[in-house]
Amino acid sequence: MGKAKIAITMDAEFIGELDRLVGENYFQSRSQAICDAVREKLSRMKRGRLSIESAKLDPKFEKAMADEGLAEDVSQWQEY
């Protein structure tokens, strides 16, 4: 994956915290800390959307659909 430089504006308080963590070798650099934070936030957002969409499903309907498909396909399965 390619990388690109960006410029961001942050509160001095957050920059101080980043610098402290870099100084304690928790992160190699400010860039690594910010990349990790963005990656984590995007991952949480994806999981959140999946949870929201999954909650919309009707478990009884989904089970009926799965059972219906299973009954059809079982006869076509090879024996082991």
Secondary structure, DSSP 8 states (H G I E B T S, - for coil): -----------HHHHHHHHHHHHTTSSSSHHHHHHHHHHHHHHHHHHHHHHHHHHTS-HHHHHHHHHHHHHHHHTTS---
